[in-house]
Amino acid sequence: MDEQSPSDAPSARELKKDYREQKQSRIKKFRALRWGLAGMILVAAGLGLWWFYGNSIDQQPGDSGILGLTENEWIHGNSEAAVTLVEYADFQCPACGAYYPWIKNLEQDFPDKLAVVFRHFPLSAIHFNALPAARAAESAGQQGKFWEMHDMIFENQQEWSTSSDIESIFKRYAEQLGVNVEQFLIDYNGKSFDAKIKNDLKSGEAAGVSGTPTFFLNGAKINNPRGYEEFRNLIEQAAIKQ
């Protein structure tokens, strides 16, 4: 092995230069890793948006037998309207909460042409308070306040979604709506409407619902509109066809 003589040893200046080059190399590698991770996050977010909005805006045929209205439906608006929008929703679902004001606006824009039907589709495996919220709405509905409780639940979604004392919150909502609170709690705790909620869930599954919200426009399943104007145009087109 050749020995390095003192004259061949690197100078202090050369050592500093090597150190700077190594440091710059490490910085470049760190930046590349950071941007790589950022890219992965953006791709994941993009896939999430694709899942949320759907990869097509084409309408898909629904089963008119499954989607046919029954006596126990919650219908808002003109029940004889030319256009019927059926929504399968989970009260705890953030996406349903985001669509809620759009539905309200549609009802205002089409007061005579649109009937909105709400059906329960609680995703209880991931939304632990979704079924209790559905029970609260149904219990208020027994006293003619379904839509009022429906609105209050959506408008205060962040308050109750993760609460461990959800009954007291829904009791307060019932008080604010002026219903008989004692009867409300009897219905709520007795789970009197679980069969109806389950029937909604089954009808949704039979119609191909796998997530919330899912909308059927005059019996045809539509992918979730990406903006209010897109949603409004779908209602207008459906009304023209009638």
N, C-alpha and C positions, 0 to 999 in steps of 0.2 A: 504494500500500500504506500502510495506517495504521501509524504508528510508535507504539510503546508508551511512554508517558511514565513516569517514575520512580514516579509516584503509583499507576500501574496495575500495577506489578511485584508478583508474589506475595511475601508476607512469609515470613520464616524458618519461622514456625509452619505456614503453609500448605504450604510445601515438605516439611516433615517429615510432615505429614498425608498428602500425596500419596504420599510414599515408603512410609509404612506401608501404605496401601491397595494399592499396587502389589505390595508384598512379600506381603501376605495373599492377593492374587489368585494370585501364583505358587505359594504353598503349597497353595492349594485345587486348582490345576491338577495339581500334582505328586501330591497325594493321590488325585485322581480317576484319574490314570494308573496309580498303584500298585494301587488297588483293581480297576481294569480288567484289569491283568495278572494279579492274583490270581484274578479270576473266570475268565480264560481257562485258567489252570493247573488250577483246580478242574473246569472242564468237560472238559479233556483227561484228567484223572484219572478222572472219571466214565465217560468213553467207554472208557478202558482197563479199568476194572472190568467194564463191560458186556460188553466183548469176552471178558474172562477167564471170567466166570461164565455168559455166555450170556443171551439175552433170553427164554428160556423154560425151564421144567423138564419139558416134555413129552418123553416118550420117542419116539425115532424108530426105525422098523424097520431092522434091519441085514440083511446078506446072510448067511444061515446057512451058505451054501457057503463063503464067504470066512472066516467066523468059526469054522467047524468046527475042532475041535482035531485036531492031528496028533501023530505019535509024538515029535517033537522039541520039543514045548512045554515051557516051564518052568511047572509047576503047583505051587502051594503050597496045602496044605490037603487036604481030602478030594476026590480026583479024581472020586468018584461022587456028589458033593454035588448037592443040588437046585438050587443057585444057582451060576452061573459068572460071575465078573467078569473080563473081559478088559481089560487096561490097555495102551495104547500110550504109551510113555514115552521120554523123553530124559534120560539120567542127569545132564546138566549143566543141565537146565531147572529154574529156581528154583521154578516152580509144581509140578513133579513132586516136588521136594524137600519142598514144603509139604504135599502130599497123602500123602507116604510114611508119616508116623506114623498117619494116619487109616486107611490100608490095614492097617497092623499091628494097630491096635485092632479093626478089623472081623474080622480073622482070629482074634483072641482072643475076641471076642463071639460068633462063629459058627463054632466049631471043627469042627463036623460038617456044617453046612449050606452052607458057602461054599468054593468053589475059586477061587483067584486065579491068573490067567494073565498072565504078563509078556511083552510083545512090544516089540521095539526099534523106536524111531522117532526116530533121531538127526537133529536139525536142524543138520546140519554147516555150513550156510552162516552161521549165527550162533553156533553153539556148537562151537568148534574141537576141544574135547576130548571131545565126546560120543561119537564113534565109537571112539576109543581106550578110553574107559570101557566101552563095550559089548564091545569085544574082551577087556578084562580080566575082565569078568563071565563071558563065554563060556569063556575059558581056564581060569578057576577051576572052571567048571561041568564041564569035562572030568574033573576030579578030585573031583566030587561036592560042590563048594562054591559053586555058583552063588548060592544065596540068601544065603549068608554074605557073599559078595563084594558082592552086590546091596545088602545092608544097610550094609556098611562104606562103599561108595561114596556112598550117599545121606547117611549120617550124617556124612561128612567132605567133603561137596560143596564147601564154601568153601575147603578146603585145596588141592584139586587143580584146581578149575575153571579158574583162570587161570595155572596153573603151566606153565613152559616145560620142566620136567624131570619130566614126568608119569610116565614109565616107572619111575623110581626110586621114586616114591610107590606105584604099583601093585605093584611088587616087594615093597615093605615090607608092604603089605597081605597079599600072598600068603604072606609069611613068618609073619605074625601068625596067619594062618588054618591054617598047618601043611601047606600043599600042597607038592608038589615044585617048588621055585622054578625049577630048570633047565628042566623040562618046561613050566612056566607061561610062561617067557620065550620058549621055542621057539614055542609056540602063539600067544602074543601078537604077537611080531615077524613070524611067518609069515603073519599075517592069515588064519589057517585058517578063521575063522568069518564072514568078510565076506559070503559067499554067503547064509548063514542070516540075518544081520542085514539084508541087502538084501531077502530074501524077506519078512521081517517088515514092512519099510518098504513094499514093494509091496502087500502084503495090506492094510495100513492105508490106503494111498492108494485102493485099489479099494473100501474100505468107507467112504470119505468122510472119512478123518482128514486134517486140515489143520494141527493144532497139538497140543501136548502139555500136560498129559495128556489123553487121550481114553479114555472108558470105554464098554464094551458090557456090559450086564447081561442075561444070558440071550439074547444075540443082538440086543438093542435098544440103540441108541446113546442115551446119556443126557447131558444137559448137566451140567457139573461142579457137584456139590452145593456150597452156600454155607456149610455147616457140618457138623460130624460127625454131629449128630443127624439132619439131613436125609439124609445118606448112609446112616446106620444104618436109617432108616425105609424107604428104598428096598430095602435087602436084606431086611428083614422082610416087606415087601409081596410081593417076588418069591418068597420062601419060602412064603408063604401060598397063592400062586396055583398052586404045584406039587402 
